[in-house]
Each structure stands twice: as structure tokens, then as C-alpha cells.
Amino acid sequence: MEKFITLTDTAVPLDIENVDTDQIIPARFLKATDKAGFGENLFRDWRFNNNDEPEPEFPLNKPEYSGSILVAGNNFGCGSSREHAAWALKAYGFKVVVSSYFADIFKGNALNNGLLPVQVSPQFLEQLFAEISKDASIAIKVDLKAQKIEIPQKNISEKFEIDPYKKTCLLNGFDDIDFLVSKLDAIKKFEEKNNKLQPATQL
């Protein structure tokens, strides 16, 4: 996976609560087993009408909004446990999703796919929506090492929590297998030391 240390970018606001995984990626697009192509159908039923024409009022279709940060309403990623939701968001180009609450399974799926879910307070989320609404070009900075999200221009910031193991994986660009491989030398040294301490077997 790509390393994630800090990100400064503009954001796309999705001020909708209880966005479930079927809205993120509708069930009819789940036939593929490869991650490629899922971004094309992200929020498909909201982004396009019945004639497959873009809905001009949907935030992802508005030209003023762009960037790799999605700022979403409370309870994002609820519903079914499909990992495809994280695939679709990542394939579309998002690297961070900000909300005041994430469904636990979605949060795990996101972290496993290099997508950082940043959970903030409801008050801070309101500030983000307000600032983006006033200026779509305003920059948001996410510092994973410091576990801080901020709008530098407005001197607004807040700390966020993340599982220490997942933080280590993201900072180093590791998936679970990569993490284990990175520990091979330490594992070998432990085994060698442990073998020396073992008493000789009596025959």
C-alpha cells in the first residue's frame, strides 16, 4: 500500500447522515472480484439519474469541489459489511474520509485498504462543512503521525484516535502480510535466543 504520513488537500463535502454501504457502492456492481473499476460506480445512484446523466447538484459532480478528502455526515459506512465500499472510495481517488462516526466494519475495511477514516467531534465536523461551504478551495491538512486534522488557514484543529497497529501500517505502507515480513529479523533473533535457552532433551 501507499504510505500515508500527511496530506494537505481540498475536500468534497457530503453533508448526508447515515450513508450506508449500498449507497456508497450499489449491490448490482459487486459481481467483480478485482478492485479495479469500482470508483466509476461510487455513489452511482446519487451521481447519475435514470438516463445515466450526472446529477448537477450532487457534490461529486459540482466543479467547485475536488480533492482527495471526503467530508461526510454522521454514521458513515453503516449497513452491510461489504469491503467494496472502501474499494470504491479509494479507486475514485479519496485518501481520507472524515465523519463524526463510522460503522466499525467499514472503518476496519477502510484501514485495510489504505483509506484513512478520521473521526472528529460533531462540532468540528460542522466547522468543516461551514468552511468548505464558504470557500471550496480551502485546504485541510491531515497529519497521521500527530493524529491531527486542521484547517491551517483558519487555525482550527482537532486530534483524532486510531488503532496503533493500523497507524504503523499506514505510516509504512504495510498491509498485514507486509507487517509480518518486516518483523522477520526480530522473529528469527527471538527464535535463536529461545532455542539457546531451551534445556537439552534427555534421551
Helices and strands as residue ranges (DSSP letters): E 6-9, E 11-14, H 21-24, G 27-29, G 38-41, H 44-47, G 59-61, E 69-72, H 84-92, E 96-99, H 104-112, E 116-119, H 122-134, E 140-143, E 148-151, G 152-154, E 156-159, H 164-172, H 176-182, H 184-197
